[in-house]
Amino acid sequence: MTDLQKLEALAKLIRYSILVSTTEAGSGHPTSSLSAVELMTGLLFGGRFRFDADRPRHPNNDRLLFSKGHAAPLLYALWLAAGKVSEREIMTLRKFGSPLEGHPTPAFPYTEAATGSLGQGLSIGVGMALNAKYLDKLPYRTYVLLGDSEMAEGSQWEAIEIAAYYRLDNLVGIIDVNRLGQRGETMYGHDLEVYRKRAAAFGWEPIVIDGHHFPQILTAYEQASRVRERPAMIIAKTEKGKGISFLEGRSGWHGKAVPKADLARALKELGEVDRTVRGTLAMPDEIRPADRTSVPAASVAYAPDRPVSTRHAYGAALARLAVQYPDIVVLDAEVSNSTFAEIFAKVHPGRFFEMYVAEQNMTGAGLGLSLRGKVPFVSSFAAFLTRAFDQIRMSRYSAANIKFCGSHCGVSIGVDGSSQMGLEDIALFRTILDGVVLYPSDAVAAERLVEEAAKHRGIVYLRTTREDTPVIYRNDEVFRIGGSKVLRRNRRDVVTVVAAGITLHEALAAYEELKADGIPIGVIDLYSVKPLDVATLIEAARATGTIITVEDHYAEGGIGEAVRSALAGTGARVHSLAVRKLPRSGKPRELLDYEEISRTAIMRKVRELL
Amino acid sequence: MTDLQKLEALAKLIRYSILVSTTEAGSGHPTSSLSAVELMTGLLFGGRFRFDADRPRHPNNDRLLFSKGHAAPLLYALWLAAGKVSEREIMTLRKFGSPLEGHPTPAFPYTEAATGSLGQGLSIGVGMALNAKYLDKLPYRTYVLLGDSEMAEGSQWEAIEIAAYYRLDNLVGIIDVNRLGQRGETMYGHDLEVYRKRAAAFGWEPIVIDGHHFPQILTAYEQASRVRERPAMIIAKTEKGKGISFLEGRSGWHGKAVPKADLARALKELGEVDRTVRGTLAMPDEIRPADRTSVPAASVAYAPDRPVSTRHAYGAALARLAVQYPDIVVLDAEVSNSTFAEIFAKVHPGRFFEMYVAEQNMTGAGLGLSLRGKVPFVSSFAAFLTRAFDQIRMSRYSAANIKFCGSHCGVSIGVDGSSQMGLEDIALFRTILDGVVLYPSDAVAAERLVEEAAKHRGIVYLRTTREDTPVIYRNDEVFRIGGSKVLRRNRRDVVTVVAAGITLHEALAAYEELKADGIPIGVIDLYSVKPLDVATLIEAARATGTIITVEDHYAEGGIGEAVRSALAGTGARVHSLAVRKLPRSGKPRELLDYEEISRTAIMRKVRELL
């Protein structure tokens, strides 16, 4: 068998597998999978893709991402053709408990990243390519299979522009231009020129081919491998449902499996299928990234009499910890002089990536970096991280290890006004399964929690404040995920105030004034919003009966609701001060009062409850 | 004074106003404002922009959107130059209570839409332009001032591609290419060719000019007005801080006001400023959109024995109500055969806009349409609406009247798996101030609530289910925002189960089985998740002491936390069943059981509590 004949035979086996597995499942996306069969067969088995299938996480493996995640049946069929998925296994597609889920997840060992929400794969590829070129300095190449429909997603163009800017000639996009979206034709159908000229305008090398013609496909990958200083975009004309006449190019088949009654007819069109043929992948060179040494970081050293913002401490912490945690990399969306990621960037420019005003791509790239073993700290204003909620949501399904930092939280940012205020970020990040949400109140806490975040495996969100706040903790204070600090406690406390960040300082001020009036209150710094220190909260609820939560955040989904959930069933009364009025420009103190989350409001609430 | 001399005089006055107002405020973005002075002065006062300043909402006014919202000082200065803001007023910039906020909000009558989160203005402009061209059929033109930094946002390219697709030759973008972003240079500096070739590749007519040269500016607007069948993008080379030598083109001045001590020096550079000069705007033609007639819609008519999905009922409701609510328009992101927006599209194609796989732009366009008096229903999978959280967040600050519909909520979508499951959408939409969150359990409720959404002024979110569910309500049942339905109640109820959507049916099934076992439970359909029917919940809590909430949604920020907040202080014990394990592919029933939100789980919980 010639190489081409082998590829044809493998393509046939893969088509066969796509059809039988989706028909067995009764659902799935066979037509979206069929259009990319030659493209992917040519990639994996054409001799160029270098991947040790026994060590999927080998640092020098080439990477293949399915941005069009609904082509999962193709992904699984490819690996069947590689001998890593059995015929029995592929028939478990979409079944409860099977690693072959409806869209790729890490349950399947050859899934690079969970996809299925369109337009995200190229950003993840950007992260992996950045890693190869600038961090690990390894020759592996990253390939991303893209659908044409999903090229409408702006996030793809963020990835495309950044990839060109960073000269990622180790990144290859392959657009499967099969003309048909879910509901009908895409905006451009088979007008390949549209894609070509846009890719070129954005600085990529376009390579236009017939996506079902193996010689052209192999040539394209070879051509792509020779492009320097810019990424390559293979733009392939394909037919959705290719290979089966009653599916090919027909509308109405998106996301539909061939019914059992029609399967035989479909398979017959494939002709004789050699179900024993298997393809081999080339092996990667045995190169590993240079060992990164770790030396202990300098200690935290804040003077107790000089207020410092937690956002500044965030940046300082990253710079300080960088030597001890050599896998830390930092990404920011053109606001590093506000988030203070710039402090790290100045001392470790090789580990900092300016991602410009494109938060979605920044998040996807962070995922890509985390999947390649880095520990990315990804920052912007808390308000602007909402731009990337879908990417944040999806990163959890890849078991990501990303640390997000949202600065400028709350109304207390002041005169810039509502558009810049993060008021829903705690709610957003609390929805992440097993996500960690940290909200330090002073510089020491911020530094300590940045380190806890670096040590923790999983998604962490750190919320930082714009204003300078007093340093209230000793430099050697210990903070842990799931902990809290009882700052004021007295047996006669009438109520316990639970706060974090800027409102913790308001609570402490309220404490002083109320104490002068003979009204003792407890104060807890709830720096770990998720997971919560439930034991301490229960203890406080038992002791004082009433809890007042105070947060510079909307009422829904934030600290108040989190505390109330933790205390459900205890009989504790929980009152919540939060942002309930339309926010606006004003000085921080004016806004804290206006939104009734200031020391004045706390005192008023305490007196009201007595 | 010649026209050009007048424009120069106005530009000087505007520069003066920008400087004094920001220096007085001690903050703001003067340099970002200064770079666009000629561009905007030439637009407003060059005779082409047609706007009745006494009737800012006039349907045939031209529209000007500041996508670079931080240039708010320029916006206010322009309107001072138009005689609509006094010198005293402009000195209130950023002060608490002033309509001149840090970034534009509707508090200022000439703000078209609240901006400040970059990359959103062009989508809003797309909505306004779609309205002019296809709905109102009015000749007004929409202009969007864009920053160069924000062209990195993918959402801009979504807007750009859709605008070309819809042939919006009544839309003009103006990119203020001042080279400097917040932290430093943009990716392309003053390389105008990059912007030109990208705009051209995306189907716009590029017009490259010197952004400080009035003759070129006026010619550009004239040229733009003659472009047919595609939008025009004016790409203007400018200097950040133009007009003041120590600001012009200098790094480090982003977001910094000129200190009081340096103001005199800056103003001196302007030379003699005629503070009395005022500009006039051309007036729009007195044309109004054709009256849209309203006729009563057909009645809701579902047979009680035929299950129908609420997602299908959503589409059917839109189609049915269209004649009675002529301002309803529908947008969808290429999944209308799944969200069933297609039912409306088939009967009212002129009021349906396919927005392709670009949810951010869809949302921004929805905002633009709502600001022009339409009632947009914007749909996609609930999971994919998270893609547009920043746009949703920002739309609230424009007092938007948008109705979002997220279909395929929960794990009960089944085998497609986690990427497609909306599990955090309730949390997301609950953070919207005064937002409405509705979760109908059957087709009748869905139809009724779509109508309530259409009648309500503000942001509404409707959550729909993929599965067919039984029709449990009479066709004439009344549903109201803030209401609920007590479906099962008995004096001996041991507990009340509060559910909605798919879990409401699980609760009803649990009721039957428990009843057979002699265990009576109450069941409440909490179809209005925000605002909640607090009175009914309190009543149920009093009656049974214990509430069990059940939701096909993550535990954080959803129904459980909402109910717990409503019952805070009542002593009610609230237990919550929700999605707490990593979701996966599986049949709906398997997943409901796996996540312990099924009838079996409800019964188990009830028995456990007894």
Chai-1 contact restraints between the chains, C-beta under 6 A:
chainA,res_idxA,chainB,res_idxB,connection_type,confidence,min_distance_angstrom,max_distance_angstrom,comment,restraint_id
A,S27,B,V415,contact,1.0,0.0,6.0,A-B,restraint_1
A,R94,B,V415,contact,1.0,0.0,6.0,A-B,restraint_2
A,R94,B,S585,contact,1.0,0.0,6.0,A-B,restraint_3
A,F96,B,G586,contact,1.0,0.0,6.0,A-B,restraint_4
A,F96,B,E590,contact,1.0,0.0,6.0,A-B,restraint_5
A,E101,B,G417,contact,1.0,0.0,6.0,A-B,restraint_6
A,E101,B,S585,contact,1.0,0.0,6.0,A-B,restraint_7
A,G102,B,V415,contact,1.0,0.0,6.0,A-B,restraint_8
A,G102,B,D416,contact,1.0,0.0,6.0,A-B,restraint_9
A,G102,B,G417,contact,1.0,0.0,6.0,A-B,restraint_10
A,G102,B,S585,contact,1.0,0.0,6.0,A-B,restraint_11
A,H103,B,G417,contact,1.0,0.0,6.0,A-B,restraint_12
A,H103,B,S419,contact,1.0,0.0,6.0,A-B,restraint_13
A,G116,B,S419,contact,1.0,0.0,6.0,A-B,restraint_14
A,S117,B,S419,contact,1.0,0.0,6.0,A-B,restraint_15
A,L118,B,V357,contact,1.0,0.0,6.0,A-B,restraint_16
A,S149,B,V357,contact,1.0,0.0,6.0,A-B,restraint_17
A,E150,B,V357,contact,1.0,0.0,6.0,A-B,restraint_18
A,A152,B,Y356,contact,1.0,0.0,6.0,A-B,restraint_19
A,A152,B,V357,contact,1.0,0.0,6.0,A-B,restraint_20
A,A152,B,A358,contact,1.0,0.0,6.0,A-B,restraint_21
A,E153,B,V357,contact,1.0,0.0,6.0,A-B,restraint_22
A,E153,B,A358,contact,1.0,0.0,6.0,A-B,restraint_23
A,G154,B,G154,contact,1.0,0.0,6.0,A-B,restraint_24
A,G154,B,S155,contact,1.0,0.0,6.0,A-B,restraint_25
A,G154,B,W157,contact,1.0,0.0,6.0,A-B,restraint_26
A,G154,B,E158,contact,1.0,0.0,6.0,A-B,restraint_27
A,S155,B,G154,contact,1.0,0.0,6.0,A-B,restraint_28
A,W157,B,G154,contact,1.0,0.0,6.0,A-B,restraint_29
A,W157,B,W157,contact,1.0,0.0,6.0,A-B,restraint_30
A,E158,B,G154,contact,1.0,0.0,6.0,A-B,restraint_31
A,Y165,B,M187,contact,1.0,0.0,6.0,A-B,restraint_32
A,G181,B,E334,contact,1.0,0.0,6.0,A-B,restraint_33
A,Q182,B,E334,contact,1.0,0.0,6.0,A-B,restraint_34
A,Q182,B,V335,contact,1.0,0.0,6.0,A-B,restraint_35
A,R183,B,E334,contact,1.0,0.0,6.0,A-B,restraint_36
A,R183,B,S336,contact,1.0,0.0,6.0,A-B,restraint_37
A,R183,B,N337,contact,1.0,0.0,6.0,A-B,restraint_38
A,M187,B,Y165,contact,1.0,0.0,6.0,A-B,restraint_39
A,K197,B,A201,contact,1.0,0.0,6.0,A-B,restraint_40
A,R198,B,A201,contact,1.0,0.0,6.0,A-B,restraint_41
A,A201,B,K197,contact,1.0,0.0,6.0,A-B,restraint_42
A,A201,B,R198,contact,1.0,0.0,6.0,A-B,restraint_43
A,A201,B,A201,contact,1.0,0.0,6.0,A-B,restraint_44
A,E334,B,G181,contact,1.0,0.0,6.0,A-B,restraint_45
A,E334,B,Q182,contact,1.0,0.0,6.0,A-B,restraint_46
A,E334,B,R183,contact,1.0,0.0,6.0,A-B,restraint_47
A,V335,B,Q182,contact,1.0,0.0,6.0,A-B,restraint_48
A,S336,B,R183,contact,1.0,0.0,6.0,A-B,restraint_49
A,N337,B,R183,contact,1.0,0.0,6.0,A-B,restraint_50
A,Y356,B,A152,contact,1.0,0.0,6.0,A-B,restraint_51
A,V357,B,L118,contact,1.0,0.0,6.0,A-B,restraint_52
A,V357,B,S149,contact,1.0,0.0,6.0,A-B,restraint_53
A,V357,B,E150,contact,1.0,0.0,6.0,A-B,restraint_54
A,V357,B,A152,contact,1.0,0.0,6.0,A-B,restraint_55
A,V357,B,E153,contact,1.0,0.0,6.0,A-B,restraint_56
A,A358,B,A152,contact,1.0,0.0,6.0,A-B,restraint_57
A,A358,B,E153,contact,1.0,0.0,6.0,A-B,restraint_58
A,T386,B,F389,contact,1.0,0.0,6.0,A-B,restraint_59
A,T386,B,D390,contact,1.0,0.0,6.0,A-B,restraint_60
A,T386,B,R393,contact,1.0,0.0,6.0,A-B,restraint_61
A,R387,B,D390,contact,1.0,0.0,6.0,A-B,restraint_62
A,F389,B,T386,contact,1.0,0.0,6.0,A-B,restraint_63
A,F389,B,F389,contact,1.0,0.0,6.0,A-B,restraint_64
A,D390,B,T386,contact,1.0,0.0,6.0,A-B,restraint_65
A,D390,B,R387,contact,1.0,0.0,6.0,A-B,restraint_66
A,R393,B,T386,contact,1.0,0.0,6.0,A-B,restraint_67
A,Y397,B,S418,contact,1.0,0.0,6.0,A-B,restraint_68
A,V415,B,S27,contact,1.0,0.0,6.0,A-B,restraint_69
A,V415,B,R94,contact,1.0,0.0,6.0,A-B,restraint_70
A,V415,B,G102,contact,1.0,0.0,6.0,A-B,restraint_71
A,D416,B,G102,contact,1.0,0.0,6.0,A-B,restraint_72
A,G417,B,E101,contact,1.0,0.0,6.0,A-B,restraint_73
A,G417,B,G102,contact,1.0,0.0,6.0,A-B,restraint_74
A,G417,B,H103,contact,1.0,0.0,6.0,A-B,restraint_75
A,S418,B,Y397,contact,1.0,0.0,6.0,A-B,restraint_76
A,S419,B,H103,contact,1.0,0.0,6.0,A-B,restraint_77
A,S419,B,G116,contact,1.0,0.0,6.0,A-B,restraint_78
A,S419,B,S117,contact,1.0,0.0,6.0,A-B,restraint_79
A,E424,B,T431,contact,1.0,0.0,6.0,A-B,restraint_80
A,A427,B,A427,contact,1.0,0.0,6.0,A-B,restraint_81
A,A427,B,T431,contact,1.0,0.0,6.0,A-B,restraint_82
A,A427,B,G557,contact,1.0,0.0,6.0,A-B,restraint_83
A,R430,B,E556,contact,1.0,0.0,6.0,A-B,restraint_84
A,T431,B,E424,contact,1.0,0.0,6.0,A-B,restraint_85
A,T431,B,A427,contact,1.0,0.0,6.0,A-B,restraint_86
A,T431,B,Y554,contact,1.0,0.0,6.0,A-B,restraint_87
A,T431,B,E556,contact,1.0,0.0,6.0,A-B,restraint_88
A,T431,B,G557,contact,1.0,0.0,6.0,A-B,restraint_89
A,Y554,B,T431,contact,1.0,0.0,6.0,A-B,restraint_90
A,E556,B,R430,contact,1.0,0.0,6.0,A-B,restraint_91
A,E556,B,T431,contact,1.0,0.0,6.0,A-B,restraint_92
A,G557,B,A427,contact,1.0,0.0,6.0,A-B,restraint_93
A,G557,B,T431,contact,1.0,0.0,6.0,A-B,restraint_94
A,G557,B,G557,contact,1.0,0.0,6.0,A-B,restraint_95
A,E561,B,E561,contact,1.0,0.0,6.0,A-B,restraint_96
A,E561,B,S565,contact,1.0,0.0,6.0,A-B,restraint_97
A,R564,B,R564,contact,1.0,0.0,6.0,A-B,restraint_98
A,R564,B,A568,contact,1.0,0.0,6.0,A-B,restraint_99
A,S565,B,E561,contact,1.0,0.0,6.0,A-B,restraint_100
A,A568,B,R564,contact,1.0,0.0,6.0,A-B,restraint_101
A,A568,B,V574,contact,1.0,0.0,6.0,A-B,restraint_102
A,G569,B,R573,contact,1.0,0.0,6.0,A-B,restraint_103
A,R573,B,G569,contact,1.0,0.0,6.0,A-B,restraint_104
A,V574,B,A568,contact,1.0,0.0,6.0,A-B,restraint_105
A,S585,B,R94,contact,1.0,0.0,6.0,A-B,restraint_106
A,S585,B,E101,contact,1.0,0.0,6.0,A-B,restraint_107
A,S585,B,G102,contact,1.0,0.0,6.0,A-B,restraint_108
A,G586,B,F96,contact,1.0,0.0,6.0,A-B,restraint_109
A,E590,B,F96,contact,1.0,0.0,6.0,A-B,restraint_110
